[in-house]
């Protein structure tokens, strides 16, 4: 079931400047893709439920676990400079 497509018109609409050789090559490639799409569309799919994935998928849930956080004082003690509970860093932007 051949599918015809005017590659020159498509190239013009896409504002592409193609040589005659490129037009022919893209015409052949597009025909192959469109013929395949037409064959897929012609398949009998009545009664087949639509799917988003070919294999059944299920979510795997796990229990949330609270992880131990670092001690604030221990972390701030490793900082080169601090102001109370905050890190002090050198200014990098001029105001």
C-alpha positions as CSV (number, residue, x, y, z in Angstrom):
1,X,0.0,0.0,0.0
2,X,2.2,2.8,-1.3
3,X,1.8,6.2,0.5
4,X,2.6,9.3,-1.6
5,X,4.1,12.4,0.0
6,X,5.3,15.6,-1.6
7,X,8.7,16.0,0.0
8,X,9.4,19.3,-1.9
9,X,6.3,20.8,-0.3
10,X,7.2,19.6,3.2
11,X,10.7,20.9,2.8
12,X,9.3,24.3,1.6
13,X,7.0,24.4,4.6
14,X,9.9,23.6,6.9
15,X,12.0,26.3,5.1
16,X,14.6,23.7,4.1
17,X,16.7,24.0,1.0
18,X,17.2,20.5,-0.3
19,X,19.0,19.3,-3.4
20,X,17.2,16.9,-5.8
21,X,19.3,14.0,-4.5
22,X,18.2,14.8,-0.9
23,X,14.6,15.2,-1.9
24,X,14.6,11.7,-3.5
25,X,16.4,10.2,-0.5
26,X,13.9,11.7,2.0
27,X,11.0,10.8,-0.2
28,X,12.0,7.1,-0.1
29,X,12.6,7.2,3.6
30,X,9.3,8.9,4.4
31,X,7.5,6.4,2.2
32,X,9.0,3.5,4.1
33,X,7.9,5.0,7.4
34,X,4.4,5.9,6.2
35,X,3.9,2.4,4.7
36,X,4.9,0.8,8.0
37,X,2.5,3.1,9.9
38,X,-0.3,2.2,7.4
39,X,0.4,-1.5,8.0
40,X,0.2,-1.1,11.7
41,X,-3.0,0.9,11.4
42,X,-4.6,-1.8,9.3
43,X,-4.1,-4.5,12.0
44,X,-7.3,-5.8,13.6
45,X,-7.3,-4.4,17.1
46,X,-11.0,-4.6,18.0
47,X,-11.3,-6.0,21.5
48,X,-7.7,-5.3,22.4
49,X,-7.4,-3.1,25.4
50,X,-5.1,0.0,24.9
51,X,-1.8,-0.2,26.8
52,X,1.0,2.2,27.4
53,X,3.6,-0.6,27.9
54,X,3.8,-4.1,26.3
55,X,4.4,-5.8,29.6
56,X,2.3,-5.5,32.7
57,X,3.8,-3.1,35.2
58,X,3.2,-2.6,38.9
59,X,4.6,-0.1,41.2
60,X,7.0,-1.4,43.9
61,X,6.4,0.5,47.1
62,X,8.7,0.4,50.1
63,X,8.2,1.6,53.6
64,X,9.6,5.1,54.3
65,X,12.5,4.9,56.6
66,X,13.7,7.9,58.6
67,X,17.4,8.3,58.2
68,X,19.6,9.7,60.9
69,X,20.6,13.3,60.2
70,X,23.9,14.7,61.0
71,X,24.2,16.7,64.2
72,X,23.8,20.4,63.5
73,X,26.6,21.4,65.9
74,X,29.0,18.8,64.4
75,X,28.4,20.1,60.9
76,X,28.7,23.7,61.8
77,X,31.9,23.0,63.8
78,X,33.5,21.8,60.5
79,X,32.6,25.1,58.8
80,X,35.4,27.6,58.2
81,X,33.2,30.4,59.5
82,X,29.7,30.6,61.0
83,X,27.2,33.0,62.4
84,X,25.0,31.2,64.9
85,X,23.2,28.4,63.0
86,X,24.4,29.6,59.6
87,X,27.4,29.1,57.4
88,X,29.3,32.3,56.5
89,X,30.6,32.3,52.9
90,X,32.6,34.9,51.0
91,X,30.6,37.4,48.9
92,X,30.8,36.5,45.2
93,X,28.4,39.2,43.8
94,X,28.9,42.9,44.1
95,X,26.0,45.0,45.1
